[in-house]
Amino acid sequence: MTGGLEAAVADVLARDACSGCGLCSRLDPAVRMELDGAGFARPRFTAPSAAIPDAEAIFRRSCPGVVVRAPAVPDGAAVHPLLGASLGVWSAWATDPEIRHTGSSGGALTALHAWLLASGRAARVTGAAVDDRAPRRTVPVSIMTRDEALAAAGSRYAPVAALDNPDVLVPGSAVCAKPCEISALRQSADDLVDGEPPLMLSFFCAGTPSQHATDALLATLGVDARDEVGTLRYRGRGWPGRFTATSGDRTVSADYDASWGSTLGPATQWRCKVCADAVGEAADIVSADAWEADEHGYPSFADGDGVSALIARTERGLRTIEEAVAAGVLELAPLTMERLAAAQPLQTERRRFLHARLWGSMLAGRRPPRYPGFALLRLSAAAPRTALRVLRGTARRVRAARAR
């Protein structure tokens, strides 16, 4: 391979294929993850490259802007065509009422974080949380205690590069991160981690919105860009919970439809719109919202007690869930992949017609990442007319975006 890491990173950026995962910063100390003009986390070389050995080769087989490979199916796993492999799937919630209430849904991941730390199964859990010094922003964190796990509970609908944290490579750790970040870590762990790879936890991801979307949402609620923000939560403290922020003696909030549906969701980056694995297939354990469907089959966002969906992707993940249940940390109820798929129409429709979207992007001159092993052609071919419509629509949008 020629060109070096800096050229390989530049190619991903030029194709608008960067997910902002932060892998580059583990490969070269000259890389810093910073917000670009569009409000997304992007790598920037701030000094002459000092890449680790084989950095370019590791990048080219691990960067989710280059390739995301479908993981091998474990022995005995069931495979859902849209949601991937599972050794077990359940509705789940934290038995601790405070954790359940604070988390985005049933608090399953937060409960696991706190238990892994308390039991000594993990020395730390790396993830993302609010920046205490600038609450509009989200930053990578290393969680060491239950209190820190609670402080990091809840979704963060903003750019953060979870792998821009050296603790993700510490043996004996656990990592909770977006599916693209978990894929990058899974593919590079043998090269970067000295010992057993960390336990990898993830969640169903609808995409990373621009940081500008958070600022715009605050502005619609009367918090100007010049106003200091004291606290900011996107969800949680109820299910799905409200976007809530404080500024001075004011508290402002918006429900899930108004926050995610109207402002944050439409501002997701392009790479997320062509993602083959937003359901965390490379993780050991993945969680999601276990929405109840309305009479039309679409998720109902009526507030209530949170319920997570929890999937064991690997034997390690299954063993971890079983031990957490035995310890009284989680309560489980039966759930099928079919029911979960019905509760997650965004994920299923994106995967179903992604092959058409990828071709539309390529025909318009923007090369997306490669996704070997996901059987995307078979999915789109099952509904050719819809696939053709998606292809044309994607090509039109990409051409318009490139013309700006």
C-alpha positions as CSV (number, residue, x, y, z in Angstrom):
1,M,0.0,0.0,0.0
2,T,1.2,3.5,-0.8
3,G,0.5,7.0,0.3
4,G,0.7,6.6,4.1
5,L,-1.9,7.1,6.8
6,E,-2.3,10.8,6.1
7,A,-3.2,10.1,2.5
8,A,-5.6,7.3,3.4
9,V,-7.4,9.6,5.9
10,A,-7.6,12.4,3.4
11,D,-9.3,10.0,0.9
12,V,-12.0,9.1,3.5
13,L,-12.6,12.7,4.2
14,A,-12.8,13.7,0.5
15,R,-15.5,11.0,0.0
16,D,-17.5,12.3,3.0
17,A,-17.2,8.8,4.4
18,C,-15.8,9.6,7.8
19,S,-18.0,8.6,10.8
20,G,-15.9,10.5,13.3
21,C,-15.0,7.4,15.3
22,G,-11.5,8.5,16.4
23,L,-9.6,5.4,15.3
24,C,-7.0,7.6,13.5
25,S,-6.0,9.1,16.8
26,R,-5.0,5.7,18.1
27,L,-2.8,5.1,15.0
28,D,-1.0,8.5,15.0
29,P,-0.4,10.9,17.9
30,A,-0.4,13.8,15.4
31,V,-4.1,13.3,14.8
32,R,-6.6,15.4,16.8
33,M,-10.4,14.9,16.6
34,E,-12.0,18.3,16.1
35,L,-15.3,19.7,14.9
36,D,-15.3,20.8,11.3
37,G,-17.3,23.6,9.8
38,A,-20.4,21.4,9.4
39,G,-20.3,20.5,13.1
40,F,-19.0,16.9,12.9
41,A,-16.0,15.3,14.5
42,R,-13.2,14.9,12.0
43,P,-9.5,13.9,12.2
44,R,-6.9,16.7,11.7
45,F,-3.1,16.3,11.6
46,T,-1.8,18.9,13.9
47,A,1.9,18.0,13.6
48,P,4.0,15.9,11.2
49,S,2.7,12.3,11.1
50,A,4.3,9.9,13.6
51,A,2.2,6.9,12.8
52,I,2.6,3.6,14.6
53,P,4.0,0.6,12.6
54,D,1.6,-0.7,10.0
55,A,-0.8,2.2,10.7
56,E,-2.0,2.5,7.1
57,A,-2.7,-1.2,6.8
58,I,-4.6,-1.2,10.1
59,F,-6.6,1.8,8.9
60,R,-7.5,0.4,5.6
61,R,-8.9,-2.8,7.1
62,S,-10.5,-1.1,10.1
63,C,-11.7,2.4,9.3
64,P,-15.5,2.4,9.0
65,G,-15.2,5.0,6.2
66,V,-13.3,2.3,4.2
67,V,-14.9,-1.0,5.1
68,V,-17.2,-2.6,7.6
69,R,-17.2,-6.4,7.5
70,A,-20.0,-8.5,8.7
71,P,-18.7,-10.6,11.6
72,A,-18.6,-14.3,11.6
73,V,-21.8,-15.9,12.9
74,P,-21.2,-17.8,16.2
75,D,-22.1,-21.4,16.4
76,G,-25.7,-21.9,17.4
77,A,-26.7,-18.3,16.6
78,A,-30.0,-17.4,14.9
79,V,-29.6,-14.9,12.1
80,H,-32.2,-12.3,11.3
81,P,-31.8,-10.9,7.7
82,L,-32.1,-7.2,8.9
83,L,-30.9,-7.3,12.5
84,G,-28.1,-9.8,12.4
85,A,-27.0,-12.8,14.5
86,S,-28.1,-13.4,18.1
87,L,-27.5,-16.0,20.8
88,G,-30.3,-14.5,22.8
89,V,-32.7,-11.5,22.6
90,W,-34.8,-10.1,25.4
91,S,-36.7,-7.2,26.7
92,A,-34.6,-5.9,29.6
93,W,-34.5,-3.3,32.3
94,A,-32.4,-2.4,35.3
95,T,-33.6,-3.7,38.6
96,D,-32.2,-0.6,40.2
97,P,-35.1,2.0,39.9
98,E,-32.7,5.0,39.8
99,I,-30.7,3.5,36.9
100,R,-33.9,2.5,35.0
101,H,-35.3,6.0,35.3
102,T,-32.1,7.7,34.4
103,G,-31.2,5.7,31.3
104,S,-32.5,6.3,27.8
105,S,-34.8,3.3,27.9
106,G,-34.7,0.5,30.5
107,G,-31.2,1.4,31.7
108,A,-29.8,-2.0,30.7
109,L,-26.4,-0.7,29.5
110,T,-26.0,1.6,32.5
111,A,-26.8,-1.3,34.8
112,L,-24.2,-3.5,33.1
113,H,-21.6,-0.7,33.3
114,A,-22.1,-0.3,37.1
115,W,-22.1,-4.0,37.7
116,L,-19.0,-4.7,35.6
117,L,-17.2,-2.1,37.6
118,A,-18.5,-3.2,41.0
119,S,-17.9,-6.9,40.4
120,G,-14.3,-6.3,39.1
121,R,-15.2,-7.7,35.7
122,A,-14.0,-4.5,34.1
123,A,-11.4,-2.0,35.5
124,R,-13.2,0.8,33.6
125,V,-15.9,1.3,31.0
126,T,-15.1,3.8,28.3
127,G,-18.0,5.7,26.6
128,A,-19.3,9.2,26.1
129,A,-20.9,11.8,28.4
130,V,-21.7,15.5,28.7
131,D,-18.7,17.8,28.9
132,D,-19.0,19.2,32.4
133,R,-17.1,22.3,31.3
134,A,-19.2,22.9,28.2
135,P,-22.5,21.0,28.5
136,R,-23.5,21.7,24.9
137,R,-20.7,19.3,24.0
138,T,-20.2,15.5,24.3
139,V,-16.8,14.0,25.1
140,P,-15.2,10.6,25.5
141,V,-15.0,9.4,29.2
142,S,-13.6,6.6,31.3
143,I,-16.2,5.4,33.9
144,M,-14.8,4.0,37.1
145,T,-17.8,4.1,39.5
146,R,-21.5,3.6,39.7
147,D,-22.0,7.4,40.1
148,E,-19.9,8.0,37.0
149,A,-22.0,5.4,35.2
150,L,-25.2,7.2,36.2
151,A,-23.7,10.6,35.1
152,A,-23.0,9.1,31.7
153,A,-26.5,7.5,31.3
154,G,-28.7,8.6,28.5
155,S,-28.3,9.1,24.8
156,R,-26.0,11.8,23.5
157,Y,-27.2,12.9,20.1
158,A,-24.1,14.8,19.1
159,P,-20.6,14.2,17.7
160,V,-18.1,12.4,19.9
161,A,-15.2,10.2,18.9
162,A,-15.3,7.4,21.5
163,L,-12.0,5.9,20.2
164,D,-10.3,9.2,20.8
165,N,-9.6,7.9,24.3
166,P,-6.5,5.8,25.0
167,D,-8.3,3.8,27.7
168,V,-10.2,1.9,25.0
169,L,-7.0,-0.1,24.5
170,V,-6.5,-1.0,28.1
171,P,-6.8,-4.8,28.7
172,G,-9.5,-5.7,31.2
173,S,-11.7,-2.8,30.1
174,A,-15.2,-2.6,28.6
175,V,-16.1,-0.2,25.8
176,C,-19.6,1.2,25.1
177,A,-19.7,3.0,21.7
178,K,-21.5,3.5,18.5
179,P,-21.6,0.5,16.1
180,C,-19.1,2.1,13.7
181,E,-16.7,2.6,16.5
182,I,-17.1,-1.0,17.8
183,S,-16.5,-2.3,14.2
184,A,-13.3,-0.3,14.0
185,L,-12.1,-1.5,17.4
186,R,-13.0,-5.1,16.6
187,Q,-11.1,-5.0,13.4
188,S,-8.0,-3.4,14.9
189,A,-7.9,-4.9,18.4
190,D,-5.5,-7.7,17.6
191,D,-3.0,-5.0,16.5
192,L,-3.6,-2.4,19.1
193,V,-4.6,-4.2,22.3
194,D,-2.0,-6.1,24.3
195,G,-4.1,-8.9,25.7
196,E,-7.8,-9.9,25.5
197,P,-9.9,-7.3,23.6
198,P,-12.3,-5.2,25.8
199,L,-15.8,-6.4,26.2
200,M,-17.7,-4.5,23.5
201,L,-21.2,-3.0,24.1
202,S,-23.2,-1.0,21.6
203,F,-26.7,0.2,20.8
204,F,-28.9,0.7,17.8
205,C,-27.8,4.0,16.3
206,A,-29.9,6.3,14.2
207,G,-26.9,8.4,13.2
208,T,-24.8,11.3,14.5
209,P,-26.3,14.7,14.2
210,S,-24.2,17.8,13.7
211,Q,-23.3,19.8,16.8
212,H,-25.0,22.7,15.1
213,A,-28.3,20.9,15.5
214,T,-28.0,21.0,19.3
215,D,-27.3,24.7,19.2
216,A,-30.3,25.2,16.8
217,L,-32.6,23.2,19.1
218,L,-31.5,25.3,22.1
219,A,-32.1,28.4,20.1
220,T,-35.7,27.4,19.2
221,L,-36.2,27.0,23.0
222,G,-34.9,30.5,23.7
223,V,-31.3,29.7,24.7
224,D,-29.1,31.8,22.5
225,A,-25.7,30.7,21.3
226,R,-24.1,33.3,23.7
227,D,-26.1,32.0,26.7
228,E,-24.2,29.7,29.1
229,V,-25.7,26.3,29.5
230,G,-25.6,24.6,32.9
231,T,-26.9,21.1,32.2
232,L,-28.1,19.4,29.0
233,R,-29.7,16.0,28.5
234,Y,-31.1,14.6,25.3
235,R,-33.2,11.8,26.8
236,G,-33.8,9.7,30.0
237,R,-35.4,10.4,33.3
238,G,-38.5,8.8,31.8
239,W,-39.0,6.9,28.5
240,P,-38.2,8.2,26.0
241,G,-37.7,11.3,28.2
242,R,-37.3,14.9,27.1
243,F,-34.5,17.0,25.8
244,T,-33.8,19.3,28.8
245,A,-31.3,22.1,29.4
246,T,-30.8,24.7,32.0
247,S,-29.4,28.2,31.4
248,G,-29.2,30.5,34.4
249,D,-32.5,30.2,36.3
250,R,-34.3,28.8,33.2
251,T,-35.1,25.2,32.3
252,V,-36.2,24.5,28.8
253,S,-37.3,21.2,27.3
254,A,-38.8,19.5,24.2
255,D,-40.3,16.1,23.7
256,Y,-38.7,13.4,21.7
257,D,-40.6,14.1,18.5
258,A,-39.7,17.8,18.6
259,S,-36.1,17.2,19.5
260,W,-35.0,14.2,17.6
261,G,-37.7,14.1,15.0
262,S,-37.7,17.8,14.0
263,T,-34.2,19.0,14.6
264,L,-31.5,16.5,15.5
265,G,-32.5,13.5,13.3
266,P,-32.5,15.5,10.0
267,A,-29.0,16.8,10.8
268,T,-27.2,13.4,10.8
269,Q,-24.0,13.1,8.7
270,W,-23.9,11.5,5.3
271,R,-21.9,8.5,6.4
272,C,-24.7,7.5,8.8
273,K,-27.2,7.5,5.9
274,V,-25.3,4.8,4.1
275,C,-24.5,2.7,7.2
276,A,-24.8,-1.1,6.8
277,D,-24.4,-1.8,10.5
278,A,-26.3,0.6,12.7
279,V,-27.4,-2.4,14.9
280,G,-24.0,-3.2,16.4
281,E,-23.3,-6.6,14.8
282,A,-19.7,-6.4,15.8
283,A,-20.5,-6.0,19.5
284,D,-20.7,-8.6,22.2
285,I,-23.9,-7.0,23.6
286,V,-26.2,-4.5,21.9
287,S,-29.1,-2.7,23.3
288,A,-32.0,-0.8,21.7
289,D,-35.3,0.8,22.5
290,A,-38.1,-1.8,22.8
291,W,-40.8,0.5,21.6
292,E,-44.4,-0.5,21.7
293,A,-46.1,-0.2,18.3
294,D,-49.2,1.8,17.6
295,E,-52.2,0.5,15.6
296,H,-50.3,1.2,12.4
297,G,-47.3,-0.7,13.4
298,Y,-45.1,2.3,14.1
299,P,-43.3,3.0,17.4
300,S,-45.3,4.8,20.1
301,F,-43.3,7.4,22.0
302,A,-45.7,7.8,24.9
303,D,-43.8,8.3,28.1
304,G,-43.6,5.3,30.4
305,D,-41.3,2.9,32.3
306,G,-38.3,2.3,30.2
307,V,-37.7,-1.1,28.5
308,S,-34.6,-2.0,26.6
309,A,-34.1,-4.6,24.0
310,L,-30.9,-6.6,24.7
311,I,-29.1,-8.9,22.2
312,A,-26.2,-11.2,22.9
313,R,-24.2,-11.3,19.8
314,T,-21.3,-13.5,21.0
315,E,-20.7,-16.2,23.6
316,R,-18.9,-13.6,25.7
317,G,-21.9,-11.3,25.6
318,L,-24.3,-14.1,26.4
319,R,-22.2,-15.2,29.4
320,T,-22.1,-11.5,30.7
321,I,-25.8,-11.1,30.5
322,E,-26.5,-14.4,32.2
323,E,-24.1,-13.5,35.0
324,A,-25.7,-10.0,35.4
325,V,-29.2,-11.6,35.6
326,A,-27.9,-14.1,38.2
327,A,-26.5,-11.2,40.2
328,G,-29.9,-9.5,40.2
329,V,-28.8,-6.5,38.1
330,L,-31.1,-7.0,35.1
331,E,-34.6,-8.4,34.7
332,L,-35.4,-10.1,31.4
333,A,-38.6,-10.9,29.5
334,P,-39.1,-12.8,26.2
335,L,-38.6,-10.9,23.0
336,T,-38.3,-12.1,19.4
337,M,-36.2,-10.5,16.6
338,E,-39.3,-10.2,14.5
339,R,-41.0,-8.0,17.2
340,L,-37.9,-6.0,17.6
341,A,-37.6,-5.4,13.9
342,A,-41.2,-4.2,13.8
343,A,-40.4,-1.7,16.6
344,Q,-37.4,-0.4,14.6
345,P,-38.6,0.6,11.2
346,L,-35.8,3.1,10.6
347,Q,-33.2,0.4,11.0
348,T,-35.0,-2.3,9.0
349,E,-35.8,0.0,6.0
350,R,-32.3,1.5,5.9
351,R,-30.8,-2.0,5.7
352,R,-33.4,-3.3,3.3
353,F,-32.6,-0.7,0.6
354,L,-29.0,0.2,1.4
355,H,-27.6,-1.6,-1.7
356,A,-29.7,0.7,-3.9
357,R,-28.6,3.8,-1.8
358,L,-24.9,2.8,-2.2
359,W,-25.3,2.5,-6.0
360,G,-27.1,5.8,-6.1
361,S,-24.2,7.4,-4.3
362,M,-21.6,5.9,-6.6
363,L,-23.5,6.9,-9.7
364,A,-23.5,10.4,-8.4
365,G,-19.7,10.4,-7.9
366,R,-19.4,9.7,-4.2
367,R,-17.8,6.4,-3.3
368,P,-19.2,5.0,0.0
369,P,-17.6,2.4,2.3
370,R,-17.6,-1.3,1.4
371,Y,-19.7,-3.7,3.3
372,P,-18.7,-7.3,2.6
373,G,-20.8,-10.1,4.1
374,F,-24.0,-8.2,4.7
375,A,-26.0,-9.6,1.7
376,L,-27.3,-6.2,0.8
377,L,-28.0,-7.0,-2.9
378,R,-30.3,-9.8,-1.9
379,L,-32.3,-7.5,0.3
380,S,-32.8,-4.7,-2.2
381,A,-33.5,-7.2,-5.0
382,A,-36.6,-8.4,-3.2
383,A,-38.4,-5.1,-4.0
384,P,-36.8,-3.9,-7.2
385,R,-39.2,-1.0,-7.9
386,T,-38.7,0.5,-4.5
387,A,-35.0,-0.1,-4.8
388,L,-34.9,1.8,-8.1
389,R,-36.7,4.7,-6.6
390,V,-34.3,4.8,-3.7
391,L,-31.3,4.7,-6.1
392,R,-32.6,7.6,-8.1
393,G,-33.5,9.6,-5.0
394,T,-30.0,9.1,-3.5
395,A,-28.2,10.0,-6.7
396,R,-30.3,13.2,-7.0
397,R,-29.5,14.2,-3.4
398,V,-25.8,13.4,-3.7
399,R,-25.4,15.4,-6.9
400,A,-27.2,18.4,-5.3
401,A,-24.9,18.1,-2.2
402,R,-21.8,18.0,-4.4
403,A,-22.9,21.0,-6.4
404,R,-23.0,23.2,-3.3
